[in-house]
Amino acid sequence: AATAPRIPSTRLALHHFDMSYGLHLGALWPSVRAGLLCEQKYGALLNNFSAADHVPQELELLNATDFVSEAPHKAQQWQRGAAAEMSPPLCASISSKIKCYTIPRGDITRFRPARPDALGLLDYYLMDAASLLPVLALNVQPDDFVLDLCAAPGGKTLALLQTGFCGHLAANDVSISRTKRLYQILHSYVPKEVRDTVSVTSYDGRDWDQVKGGTFHKVLVDVPCTTDRHSAMEEDNNIFHKRRTKERQMLPMLQLQLLMAGILAARPGGAVVYSTCSLSPLQNECVVE
C-alpha cells in the first residue's frame, strides 16, 4: 500500500465520467468533457440592494450582457429554427428583476472583484450563471413563502432575494460551517430590513417536514451531488477520494430523501424545483422518477 502509485481523485472522477457519461451522451460527450475541463467562467449577479447604478454600464463596456433579459429573444429565435417542433425553453416566467451578466464564449476577460457601495453592500456576486436557472424556474411570485432547503454557500439564496418577491425566505443547510458562509453573504449583500425576513437554520433537510411541513409556496431542493466540474478539476474535498466511496454511492438515496422532504414542505398547489450540479442520470432523472 505504501509503494503503490496514488491515483488522483480527479483522474478517478474523469474515468468514471468517461465510462458513464460517454454511454449516456454518446457523440456529445467529447465536447461536454472539454467544457467540464475548461477553466470556470463566472457570471456577475447584480445586487439590486446596492446603490451602485453605474455597474451595468461598466459591465457592458466589457462586452458582457444580461443573459436573463436575452433569454426570451433567444427562445423566439430557437422556436423559429429547425427545432420548432420541440418545446421551447422556460422563458415566460423569468423575473425581470434578476440580472446576471456573462462574458461571451471565447472571451477570457475576467470580472473584477465586487466592490462595496456607500452603505457597504457589494455591487455584484460572482457565480456560475447556470446556478441561476433553478431560481428562475422556481418562478417566485409576490409574497410567496420560499424554502431553500440546501442553501449554503448562499448564491441561490441571494438570487431568490433579488426577485424582491419573497414574503418570507427560509434558508437551511445541515452544515453549520457552510451556514456561516451563508450569513457572511447575506451581511455583505443584503440590508438589515431584508435580512430580517430570512430565517437561517441548520436542520437536517431530510427532517424538514417534521419542522414546518406543508407551509411553503415554493421550495428549492438544490441537493449535494458529485459536483462534476469540481470533481474533475480539484483534489481538495473531492467526493471521488477513496475514503468517500460509500458517501458517493449513497448520494442518490440522500437526494431522494431531500426531494421527498421538499415535497412535504410545500403546501398544496405549491411548486418544487429539484437541481444538481451533475450530469448523472442516477442523480437527476432517476431520483425524480
C-alpha positions as CSV (number, residue, x, y, z in Angstrom):
1,A,0.0,0.0,0.0
2,A,2.9,2.4,0.8
3,T,4.6,1.8,-2.6
4,A,1.5,1.6,-4.9
5,P,1.1,4.7,-7.1
6,R,-1.6,7.0,-5.7
7,I,-4.3,7.7,-8.3
8,P,-5.5,11.3,-8.0
9,S,-9.2,11.7,-7.2
10,T,-9.6,13.9,-10.3
11,R,-8.4,11.1,-12.5
12,L,-10.8,8.6,-10.9
13,A,-13.6,11.1,-11.4
14,L,-12.8,11.6,-15.1
15,H,-12.5,7.9,-15.7
16,H,-15.9,7.4,-14.1
17,F,-17.4,10.2,-16.2
18,D,-15.9,8.7,-19.4
19,M,-17.5,5.4,-18.7
20,S,-20.9,6.6,-17.6
21,Y,-21.4,9.9,-19.4
22,G,-19.8,8.6,-22.6
23,L,-22.5,6.0,-22.8
24,H,-25.3,8.4,-21.7
25,L,-24.3,11.3,-24.0
26,G,-22.7,9.5,-26.9
27,A,-21.3,11.8,-29.6
28,L,-22.0,14.8,-27.4
29,W,-19.6,13.7,-24.6
30,P,-16.3,14.9,-26.1
31,S,-17.5,18.5,-26.3
32,V,-19.1,18.3,-22.9
33,R,-15.9,16.8,-21.5
34,A,-13.9,19.6,-22.9
35,G,-16.3,22.2,-21.3
36,L,-16.0,20.4,-18.0
37,L,-12.2,20.6,-18.0
38,C,-12.1,24.3,-19.1
39,E,-11.4,26.9,-16.5
40,Q,-14.6,28.2,-15.0
41,K,-16.0,31.5,-16.1
42,Y,-18.4,33.3,-13.8
43,G,-21.4,35.4,-14.3
44,A,-22.0,38.6,-12.3
45,L,-25.3,38.6,-10.5
46,L,-26.3,42.3,-9.9
47,N,-27.2,43.2,-6.4
48,N,-30.4,45.1,-6.5
49,F,-29.9,46.3,-2.9
50,S,-26.7,48.1,-3.8
51,A,-26.7,51.8,-4.8
52,A,-24.0,51.3,-7.5
53,D,-26.1,52.3,-10.5
54,H,-23.1,52.6,-12.7
55,V,-22.3,48.9,-12.6
56,P,-24.4,47.7,-15.6
57,Q,-22.7,50.3,-17.9
58,E,-19.3,49.2,-16.5
59,L,-20.1,45.5,-17.3
60,E,-21.4,46.4,-20.8
61,L,-18.1,48.0,-21.6
62,L,-16.6,44.5,-21.0
63,N,-18.9,43.3,-23.8
64,A,-20.9,41.4,-21.1
65,T,-24.7,41.0,-21.5
66,D,-27.5,40.1,-19.2
67,F,-28.4,36.6,-20.2
68,V,-31.7,36.7,-18.3
69,S,-33.2,39.5,-20.3
70,E,-31.8,38.0,-23.5
71,A,-33.4,34.6,-22.9
72,P,-36.9,35.4,-24.3
73,H,-35.4,36.7,-27.5
74,K,-33.2,33.7,-27.9
75,A,-36.1,31.4,-27.2
76,Q,-38.1,33.0,-30.0
77,Q,-35.1,32.5,-32.4
78,W,-34.9,28.9,-31.2
79,Q,-38.6,28.4,-31.9
80,R,-38.2,29.8,-35.4
81,G,-35.2,27.4,-36.1
82,A,-35.1,23.8,-37.0
83,A,-36.2,22.7,-33.6
84,A,-39.6,24.4,-33.7
85,E,-41.4,21.1,-33.2
86,M,-39.9,20.8,-29.7
87,S,-41.0,22.6,-26.6
88,P,-39.2,26.0,-26.1
89,P,-37.1,26.7,-23.1
90,L,-38.8,28.1,-20.0
91,C,-38.8,31.9,-20.5
92,A,-42.3,33.3,-19.9
93,S,-41.9,33.2,-16.1
94,I,-38.4,34.8,-15.9
95,S,-38.2,37.5,-13.3
96,S,-37.1,40.8,-14.9
97,K,-35.6,41.9,-11.5
98,I,-32.8,39.3,-11.7
99,K,-29.9,40.4,-13.8
100,C,-26.8,38.3,-14.4
101,Y,-24.1,39.5,-16.8
102,T,-22.0,37.0,-18.7
103,I,-19.0,37.4,-21.0
104,P,-19.3,35.9,-24.5
105,R,-17.9,32.5,-25.3
106,G,-14.2,32.7,-26.4
107,D,-13.6,35.9,-24.4
108,I,-11.4,35.2,-21.4
109,T,-11.9,38.7,-19.8
110,R,-12.4,38.4,-16.0
111,F,-14.9,40.4,-13.9
112,R,-13.2,42.5,-11.2
113,P,-13.9,41.6,-7.6
114,A,-17.1,43.0,-6.1
115,R,-16.8,46.4,-4.5
116,P,-18.9,48.0,-1.7
117,D,-21.2,50.9,-2.2
118,A,-21.6,53.9,0.2
119,L,-23.6,51.7,2.6
120,G,-21.0,48.8,2.5
121,L,-23.1,46.5,0.3
122,L,-21.2,44.7,-2.5
123,D,-22.3,45.5,-6.1
124,Y,-22.5,42.0,-7.6
125,Y,-22.0,38.4,-6.7
126,L,-19.8,36.2,-8.9
127,M,-21.3,32.8,-9.5
128,D,-21.7,30.1,-12.2
129,A,-24.5,31.6,-14.3
130,A,-26.1,28.2,-14.8
131,S,-26.8,28.2,-11.0
132,L,-29.4,30.8,-11.6
133,L,-31.6,28.5,-13.7
134,P,-33.2,26.7,-10.8
135,V,-34.1,30.1,-9.2
136,L,-35.6,31.3,-12.4
137,A,-37.6,28.0,-12.9
138,L,-39.0,28.4,-9.3
139,N,-40.9,31.5,-10.7
140,V,-41.3,33.2,-7.3
141,Q,-44.4,35.4,-7.1
142,P,-45.2,38.4,-4.8
143,D,-45.4,37.4,-1.1
144,D,-44.5,33.7,-1.7
145,F,-43.2,31.8,1.3
146,V,-40.0,30.2,-0.1
147,L,-37.8,27.5,1.3
148,D,-34.2,26.9,0.1
149,L,-33.6,23.5,1.6
150,C,-29.9,23.1,0.9
151,A,-29.0,26.8,0.8
152,A,-25.2,27.2,1.6
153,P,-23.0,28.7,0.5
154,G,-25.7,31.1,-0.5
155,G,-25.7,32.1,-4.2
156,K,-29.2,30.9,-4.9
157,T,-30.5,32.3,-1.6
158,L,-29.1,35.7,-2.7
159,A,-30.7,35.3,-6.1
160,L,-34.1,34.5,-4.6
161,L,-33.9,37.7,-2.6
162,Q,-33.1,39.7,-5.8
163,T,-36.6,38.9,-7.1
164,G,-38.0,41.2,-4.4
165,F,-41.0,38.8,-4.2
166,C,-40.2,36.6,-1.1
167,G,-42.8,37.3,1.6
168,H,-40.6,35.1,3.8
169,L,-37.5,33.1,2.9
170,A,-36.2,30.1,4.9
171,A,-32.6,29.2,4.1
172,N,-31.5,25.9,5.6
173,D,-28.3,23.8,5.4
174,V,-27.2,20.9,7.5
175,S,-23.6,22.1,7.6
176,I,-23.0,24.8,10.4
177,S,-19.7,25.8,8.8
178,R,-21.4,26.4,5.4
179,T,-24.2,28.2,7.1
180,K,-21.7,30.7,8.5
181,R,-20.7,31.4,4.8
182,L,-24.4,32.0,4.1
183,Y,-24.6,34.5,6.9
184,Q,-21.5,36.3,5.5
185,I,-23.1,36.6,2.1
186,L,-26.3,37.9,3.5
187,H,-24.4,40.6,5.6
188,S,-22.3,41.6,2.6
189,Y,-25.1,42.0,0.1
190,V,-28.5,42.4,1.9
191,P,-29.7,45.4,4.1
192,K,-30.8,44.5,7.6
193,E,-34.5,45.1,7.0
194,V,-34.4,42.5,4.2
195,R,-32.2,40.1,6.2
196,D,-34.8,40.2,8.9
197,T,-37.3,38.4,6.5
198,V,-34.8,35.5,6.1
199,S,-34.6,32.7,8.7
200,V,-31.4,30.7,8.5
201,T,-31.3,27.3,10.1
202,S,-29.0,24.2,10.2
203,Y,-31.5,21.3,10.3
204,D,-31.0,18.0,8.5
205,G,-33.1,18.8,5.4
206,R,-34.4,15.3,5.4
207,D,-36.4,16.0,8.5
208,W,-37.7,19.4,7.4
209,D,-41.4,18.2,7.1
210,Q,-41.3,17.5,10.9
211,V,-40.2,21.1,11.5
212,K,-42.5,23.0,9.2
213,G,-44.4,20.8,6.7
214,G,-47.0,21.9,4.2
215,T,-46.0,25.6,4.6
216,F,-44.3,26.9,1.5
217,H,-45.5,28.2,-1.9
218,K,-42.1,27.4,-3.5
219,V,-39.3,25.0,-2.5
220,L,-35.8,24.8,-3.9
221,V,-34.1,21.5,-3.4
222,D,-30.5,22.0,-4.7
223,V,-29.1,18.8,-3.4
224,P,-25.5,17.7,-2.6
225,C,-24.1,15.8,-5.6
226,T,-20.9,14.8,-7.3
227,T,-20.4,18.4,-8.4
228,D,-18.8,17.2,-11.7
229,R,-16.6,20.2,-12.6
230,H,-15.1,20.3,-9.1
231,S,-14.6,16.5,-9.1
232,A,-12.8,16.6,-12.4
233,M,-10.6,19.7,-11.6
234,E,-10.0,19.9,-7.8
235,E,-8.3,17.4,-5.5
236,D,-9.4,19.3,-2.4
237,N,-12.6,17.9,-0.8
238,N,-13.1,15.6,-3.9
239,I,-16.0,13.2,-3.4
240,F,-14.2,10.6,-5.6
241,H,-11.5,10.2,-2.9
242,K,-11.3,6.6,-1.9
243,R,-12.3,7.5,1.7
244,R,-15.6,8.9,0.4
245,T,-16.7,6.0,-1.8
246,K,-19.6,5.0,0.5
247,E,-20.8,8.6,0.7
248,R,-20.7,8.9,-3.1
249,Q,-22.6,5.7,-3.6
250,M,-25.3,6.8,-1.1
251,L,-25.8,10.2,-2.8
252,P,-29.0,9.2,-4.8
253,M,-30.6,7.9,-1.7
254,L,-29.8,11.2,0.2
255,Q,-31.0,13.2,-2.8
256,L,-34.3,11.2,-2.9
257,Q,-34.9,11.8,0.8
258,L,-34.2,15.5,0.5
259,L,-36.6,15.8,-2.5
260,M,-39.3,14.0,-0.6
261,A,-38.8,16.3,2.4
262,G,-39.0,19.3,0.0
263,I,-42.3,18.0,-1.5
264,L,-43.8,17.5,2.0
265,A,-42.6,21.1,2.9
266,A,-44.7,22.6,0.1
267,R,-48.3,23.5,0.6
268,P,-51.0,22.0,-1.7
269,G,-50.7,23.7,-5.1
270,G,-47.1,24.7,-4.4
271,A,-44.1,24.1,-6.6
272,V,-40.8,22.3,-6.0
273,V,-37.6,22.6,-8.1
274,Y,-35.0,19.8,-7.8
275,S,-31.5,20.6,-9.1
276,T,-27.9,19.3,-9.1
277,C,-24.5,20.2,-10.4
278,S,-24.1,16.8,-12.0
279,L,-24.8,15.2,-15.4
280,S,-25.5,11.9,-13.8
281,P,-28.9,10.3,-14.7
282,L,-28.8,8.4,-11.4
283,Q,-28.7,11.8,-9.5
284,N,-31.2,13.5,-11.8
285,E,-33.8,11.7,-13.8
286,C,-33.8,8.5,-11.6
287,V,-34.3,10.5,-8.4
288,V,-37.2,12.4,-9.9
289,E,-38.8,9.2,-11.3
